[in-house]
Amino acid sequence: MKIHLHVNGKAHALELDPDMPLLWALRDHVGLTGTKYGCGQALCGACVVHLDGEAVRSCVTPVSRADGRAVVTIEGLSPDGSHPLQKAWVELAVPQCGFCQAGQIMTAAALLKKNPQPSEVDIDTSMAGNLCRCGTYLRIRAAIERAVAEKGKGG
Amino acid sequence: MTARSGPPILLLRRTFLAGLGGALTGLALGSRVGVAGPALPPAVDEAVKAEAAAEGAGLRPNLFVHVTPNGGVTIACARAEMGQGVRSSLPVLIADELGADMRRVEVVQAPGDPAYGDQNTDGSHSVRGFYDALRKLGACARMMLIAAAAVRWRVPASTCEAHDHAVHHPATGRSLGFGELAIAAAKLPVPQDILLRPRVELLHVGKELPLLDGPDIVTGRAIFGADVRLPGMLTAVIARPPVVGGRATQHDASKTLAVPGVRHVVPLPAPQPPFAFQPLGGVAVVADDTWSALRGRARLEVTWAPGANGDYDSSEYCEVLLAAVSAPGHVVREVGDVVRALGSASKRVEATYHVPHLAHAAMEPPVAVVRFDGQKCEVWAATQNPQAARKEVARALDIAPDQVTVNVTLLGGAFGRKSKPDYVVEAALLAKATGSPVRVQWTREDDIQHDYYHTVSTQRLEAGLDEVGKVVAWRHRTAFPPIGSTFTDTTLSVPGELQQGVLDVPLAIANVRAENCEARAHTRIGWLRSVANIYHAFAVQSFIAEIAHARGSDPRETLLEIIGPPRLVGLEELGVQSLPNYDQPLAEHPIDTGRHRRVIERVTDMARWSDREQRNRALGLAVHRSFLTYVASVVSVIRDPEGRLVVDEVWTSLDAGTLVNRERVRSQFEGAVIFALGHALYGEITMKGGATVQSNFRDYRLMRIGEAPRAIHLDIVDSDGPSGGAGEPGVPPVAPALANAIFALTGQRVRELPIARSLKV
């Protein structure tokens, strides 16, 4: 089936199995490897991308569902790594192995879009689906709070 | 920031950090993931080739340092980056000795080659194993640059100094940049007697250093194992025997081959025991892309013969371990006469502890890419152990190891799993069988069900108290299938495992005996972050708190009393013939109870131990020395409104000797708390019919953000002593501190992990 994907502002027309998860379409056919495979069952959040602005788990999202819609991956979150979350992530040295962090940031970005002033509980609730085996959770919380504070300053 | 576009992104991509803010500002390192030099990919363009040739010029006194005529400094990192921050740490030792401007330093990841020394990145020894060696490599380059400047200026080398990326002659105010000296320096002899800088001149070592790969990670550009793309590459997933040692007796691939995109179905040879680093066998489905391979595997019909481990049941096996510790084992540590002292004690305390199998479950499942042209083989793999990967691949392909290049990607977590290159060998066999470059992708189910598991263990501890409550006897029996069983037919654990919380525990007790009880493995056993320390520290530190309760005293006071006064504890006092001591001489890294006591005192001060009696909250304490680092943790537990036990805060004091990158040390100890809490609360792998019951994060539960403590407070003892480890030592004290806190809060003693088995968490 011909699938039209708009990924990070760029159009792709691909001949794909409509059931193929968006994750594999992005990684194997669009050539964007920033979105990660961690579980394949919507259990870990490493594969989170934005579909029309909503955070979705690309490992269980059939590519047909993304047909004609706008997909944003970690590579397209900002042109140069300048999204407040990306900056906060680097400043607080959040990543350890780094593998889950694209999904963490994309989930957090969707949260902040909906809820620019999240409480601690909001953060924990929204980020509950994103696993980090290295255990960077406390810095993830702190980085989201920092990004919120920086935005509040107009930065 | 600059980034080269075009296909050879993996091998030669380069990024420079820009605009770091906050506390980390001041040091920027460039990064380049991939191979250092040889084997450019076929798609490489002419400009890249020309630059590669230009980069070959300049000063290259050893494999690790390269100063180019344009002033670039390239430093090889030969240890694998799995999140411990080695790429952000080790190169700084070279750069500081050199006197380099960190903004002009680029780090390249070395391929697997014995010429780089030990590259098996495990055992928390990257810093202690390379601290002096890397300094010497940097100092050697500095001495050659200085010598070149001295010749140019006709002055004695001793009147010159190197800093800020240049050599200076203070007497005359002259300076020459490293780049201007590189070609001349390269013509000079490599000095044999290397002069290290005084420690104070190492400007960055020991400080909070920025994360080299941070900007690439947060923008999705960092290259992990699964991100490698080669022209014509196929993707494979493998149906492996559910039971270790089992094999496929027959398979029907007709439905698989009907899946569009599936190219090959390849049966793999069944391994012969000992399983070591051999692939597990099974049937591989090789396809144009991952989805086709997964669909193809789902349609594969395989009949499995379970083999010798087909009746392994981990819950029944608990009874076997219990029986093992109920009888005397091999005495491995003895002081005094423990049998008599237990017999004549006024009071006896006894307890049995059980810790289940655990899986590593790194966020990136194992993955490797291999290209093989019939003679030469090139590997890209998320591996902790590229030299072992090289050796095993060479063996599997029947070629010489020097025909195999192993490029190391970022690891996506490892925790010991990725020291075993079975998955790399799978990719090599499939590249050979198909004639195409092949990426083997493990699914999460593959990862959870075919791990080299953390062993399962049971321990029995007995103490005898005299009439005033003083501990006069201590017997510790430990039974666990040893790691050695993966490599040879053995049921006996070795000093390398027993030193981790049995042989090395300081005990100011007159009669001590430790016994090693044999246990047979029925699955692949491997090492997992902090290894045998996990279960031994859990038992020993829980038991000391049980003794405190039995005699009605403060657990902290009891712990300090059992450790005894500050002193160096030698072999005689331990009651052992020898101690591996993490491959370091005891003279250099003694067992120093003063350091145990100090971290206990500091952590309990920080956590306000004396105020621990509070409603609806309780504290637990534990201390443990592992990988030559001393760590004490306090855990606070509360009950939430639904009656669940929740970890509220954790305090850790650590003494790891000299640090290289204080920030990555902090991050390792923060992460260790989460890692250990997750295991203690929920972590459990069980087996039935020889096969692993759990398959994904649904049933192999890890800690999630909402379950993480509200705060982790770290306290680092300032030290210029020899370096201990940082990646693993944070783990062992956390589980017993948690169990001790739960006892203090609820009166229920956890002797079996995970805690979720018996309590509402």
Interface residues (C-beta under 8 A of the other chain):
Chain A: D17 M20 P21 W24 R27 D28 H29 G31 L32 T33 G34 T35 K36 Y37 G38 C39 G40 Q41 L43 C44 A46 T73 I74 E75 L77 S78 D80 G81 L85 Q86 K87 W89 V90 E91 L92 A93 V94 P95 Q96 C97 G98 F99 C100 Q101 A102 I105 I123 D124 T125 M127 A128 N130 L131 C132 R133 C134 G135 T136 Y137 L138 R139 I140 R141
Chain B: M1 L20 G21 G22 L24 E81 M82 G83 Q84 G85 P210 L211 D213 G214 P215 I217 V218 T219 G220 R221 A222 I223 F224 A226 D227 R229 T235 P260 D289 T290 W291 S292 R295 A361 A362 M363 E364 P365 L410 L411 G412 G413 A414 F415 Q441 T443 R444 E445 E663 R664 S667 Q668 E670 G671 A672 V673 I674 F675 G678 N696 F697 R698 L702 M703 R704 I705 G706 A708 P709 A711 I712
